[in-house]
Amino acid sequence: MTWDLFGDPVYQQRQAEPPPLPSYTSKTLPAYLCTPKQIRAEGLEPTGPPVGMLSWTTQGSYTPAQCPVWDIRKAVRTLDPGQEGLL
């Protein structure tokens, strides 16, 4: 709560935060969820926001590393630079 210039209270609505993304390990990650590098290796481009986070702990590290993952089934095919006018 804040106050306006006249000393009246101003109630602010909280911005709804999106729920946290589900976290996966290499053993629990579904086959259709991929990192951007894996998706681009298939000639596709990830679309929309990430659907989860892949977490792993590197040797000698205490905090896990994280990488966003996307659903490869929703990825779109990229156009080659010379293919634009052929559609």
N, C-alpha and C positions, 0 to 999 in steps of 0.2 A: 504494500500500500504506500502511495506517495501522497503529497499534498499539493493542491494547486495554489495559484497566487493569492487566493482569498482565504486560504487556510482550511478549505474543505477537503475531505479525504477523496482520493482518486483510487478506485480499485482497478487493478490491472488483471486481465485474464492471463493465465499462464498459457504459454504456447505449448501445444501438445507435442511432445517429443515422440519421434518414431520409436517403436520397440527395438531393443538391441538385436543385431543380426545373430542368427544361430552360429555357434562355433563348432568346427569340425577338426578332427585330426586326420592324418593320412589313412588311418584304418576305418574311420567312420564317415569319410567323405563319399557321398553318392557318386556313381560313375558319371552322371550327367552334369555335375558341377565341376567347373574347370577355372583355372587362373586365366587372365587375359593372354598370357604368353602361349598357353596350350590352345586357346580358342583361335588365336591368330595363326598358329602353326597349321590349322585346318583350313586357312583361307577365309575365316569368318571374323566378324567384329562383334564384341559383346554389346548388348543393348540394355538400356534401363539401369537402375541402380543395382549394386551387388546384392545377392540373395543370402550370402553367408560369409564367414571368415574361416580361412584355413590357418590353423595355429600349429606351430611346432617349436621345439626348444633345441637350439643348436648346442653342440658340446661345449661345456664350459660357461654357458650362459644361464642366468637365473630367470630371466624374463622371456616368455615365449615370443617368437617372431610371428607376425600375422600378414596374411595376404587376402584381399577380397576375392571371392569366387562368384561366377555368373553361371546361369543355366545355359549350357551350350545348345539346348533345343530351341532357345529363343534368339540365338545369335543370327546375324544376317550376313549374307555373302558380300564381300567387298568387291568393288569394281576395279579392274586393272586400269591404269591411267589412260591407255589407248582405247578402252572399250566404251567410253562414255556415250559416244554418238551412235552406237550400234543398237541401242534399246528401242 
